[in-house]
Amino acid sequence: MTDQQAQPDRELGPVLVVIPTYNERDNIGKIVKRLHAALPQVHALVVDDGSPDGTGQVVDGMVAADDRVHVLHRTEKAGLGAAYVAGFGWGLERGYEFLVEMDADGSHAPEDLPRMLDAAANADLVIGSRYVTGGSVVNWPKSREVFSRGANLYSRIALGAPIKDITAGFRVYRAEVLRKLKLHNVASSGYCFQIDLSWRTHELGFRIVEVPITFTDRVIGESKMSGNVVREALIRVTKWGLRRRGNQLRSVFAPKAKTPSGTAK
Ligand SMILES: Nc1nc2c(ncn2[C@@H]2O[C@H](COP(=O)(O)OP(=O)(O)O[C@H]3O[C@H](CO)[C@@H](O)[C@H](O)[C@@H]3O)[C@@H](O)[C@H]2O)c(=O)[nH]1
């Protein structure tokens, strides 16, 4: 891992693109190359969870050849959320002002990132959204898209957050947001991490903007979606939603404070 000072990018300040990897040996080189073709000045941090296919060693070679590429090696597969928390911590310590989430498999087009960074000039969180006007999904099996849309609808209703693509994994966070989110308290490890951070960002009153993107299913390798990932999201979102309803009811039925004249305020 090189340990350079963050370099300024565009007019925004230094940008770090965090890319979690598990078994992405044949994807990681291509995606970082596309990223640097689109945005030569950004830095990339790959967070690899000891991929058995040797992704970590491939990235070591990239780090040795390019000052803009960094790596965090972790010993075991601990989920996408934990990988991002580690990557964000690394970036915040080094003074990056914008921290980007992006998959390694090409589902997220780095060529869309300049538009997202433009939007970040007036937002605290920019979500690359499949489900706003102009956004789309290419090559996903219909069942996966229906599932993803259903998960979004359920989360939106349960949490009352007006975000069309709350599970999206292509995002730009302003560093200030991540500092306020108290990342050490985030326990969501799978894709639920995206919902968790979106909701926390919304609750803190930060500006969230959705920019349309085209999500294209991976050509090489496999999705890490599993029963555990789905269960975690379902249980957590339901629990947060019930807690939110409970808080709303408590505030409606809580005894009103009395004024000195005896009328309720
Ligand atoms: N380090 C690490 N990386 C992981 C892990 N699990 C997944 N990744 C990496 O995280 C990225 C996304 O994982 P995929 O498994 O390819 O995701 P997907 O099924 O295509 O899901 C996409 O859509 C979801 C919502 O619909 C998103 O929530 C998700 O972030 C992603 O964009 C890939 O770069 C993958 O290697 C893990 O345990 N550890």
The ligand as a MOL file (V3000), in Angstrom:
LIG
                    3D

  0  0  0     0  0            999 V3000
M  V30 BEGIN CTAB
M  V30 COUNTS 39 42 0 0 0
M  V30 BEGIN ATOM
M  V30 1 N -14.2740 -7.1490 0.2400 0
M  V30 2 C -15.4590 -7.6980 -0.0270 0
M  V30 3 N -16.0850 -7.4170 -1.1860 0
M  V30 4 C -17.2850 -7.9840 -1.4220 0
M  V30 5 C -17.9040 -8.8600 -0.5140 0
M  V30 6 N -19.1030 -9.2420 -1.0600 0
M  V30 7 C -19.1960 -8.6150 -2.2520 0
M  V30 8 N -18.0890 -7.8780 -2.4820 0
M  V30 9 C -17.7910 -7.0220 -3.6340 0
M  V30 10 O -18.8170 -6.0530 -3.7160 0
M  V30 11 C -19.1110 -5.7530 -5.0690 0
M  V30 12 C -20.6120 -6.0260 -5.3310 0
M  V30 13 O -20.8760 -7.3810 -5.0890 0
M  V30 14 P -21.7790 -8.2780 -6.0800 0
M  V30 15 O -22.0130 -9.5560 -5.4010 0
M  V30 16 O -21.2350 -8.2700 -7.4490 0
M  V30 17 O -23.1250 -7.3980 -6.0810 0
M  V30 18 P -24.4130 -7.5700 -6.9600 0
M  V30 19 O -25.0890 -8.8330 -6.6290 0
M  V30 20 O -24.1510 -7.2430 -8.3850 0
M  V30 21 O -25.2330 -6.3910 -6.2600 0
M  V30 22 C -25.1690 -5.0490 -6.6490 0
M  V30 23 O -26.4490 -4.5800 -6.4890 0
M  V30 24 C -26.9300 -4.4780 -5.1440 0
M  V30 25 C -28.3250 -3.9670 -5.0850 0
M  V30 26 O -29.1350 -4.3250 -6.0510 0
M  V30 27 C -26.1250 -3.4920 -4.3810 0
M  V30 28 O -26.6310 -3.3570 -3.0550 0
M  V30 29 C -24.7410 -3.9570 -4.3640 0
M  V30 30 O -23.9500 -2.9770 -3.7410 0
M  V30 31 C -24.2580 -4.1800 -5.7980 0
M  V30 32 O -24.1300 -2.9210 -6.4340 0
M  V30 33 C -18.1750 -6.5990 -5.9190 0
M  V30 34 O -17.0570 -5.8250 -6.2620 0
M  V30 35 C -17.8040 -7.7450 -4.9810 0
M  V30 36 O -16.5640 -8.3530 -5.2630 0
M  V30 37 C -17.2170 -9.1610 0.7110 0
M  V30 38 O -17.6740 -9.9200 1.5690 0
M  V30 39 N -16.0180 -8.5380 0.9010 0
M  V30 END ATOM
M  V30 BEGIN BOND
M  V30 1 1 1 2
M  V30 2 2 2 3
M  V30 3 1 2 39
M  V30 4 1 3 4
M  V30 5 2 4 5
M  V30 6 1 4 8
M  V30 7 1 5 6
M  V30 8 1 5 37
M  V30 9 2 6 7
M  V30 10 1 7 8
M  V30 11 1 8 9
M  V30 12 1 9 10
M  V30 13 1 9 35
M  V30 14 1 10 11
M  V30 15 1 11 12
M  V30 16 1 11 33
M  V30 17 1 12 13
M  V30 18 1 13 14
M  V30 19 2 14 15
M  V30 20 1 14 16
M  V30 21 1 14 17
M  V30 22 1 17 18
M  V30 23 2 18 19
M  V30 24 1 18 20
M  V30 25 1 18 21
M  V30 26 1 21 22
M  V30 27 1 22 23
M  V30 28 1 22 31
M  V30 29 1 23 24
M  V30 30 1 24 25
M  V30 31 1 24 27
M  V30 32 1 25 26
M  V30 33 1 27 28
M  V30 34 1 27 29
M  V30 35 1 29 30
M  V30 36 1 29 31
M  V30 37 1 31 32
M  V30 38 1 33 34
M  V30 39 1 33 35
M  V30 40 1 35 36
M  V30 41 2 37 38
M  V30 42 1 37 39
M  V30 END BOND
M  V30 END CTAB
M  END
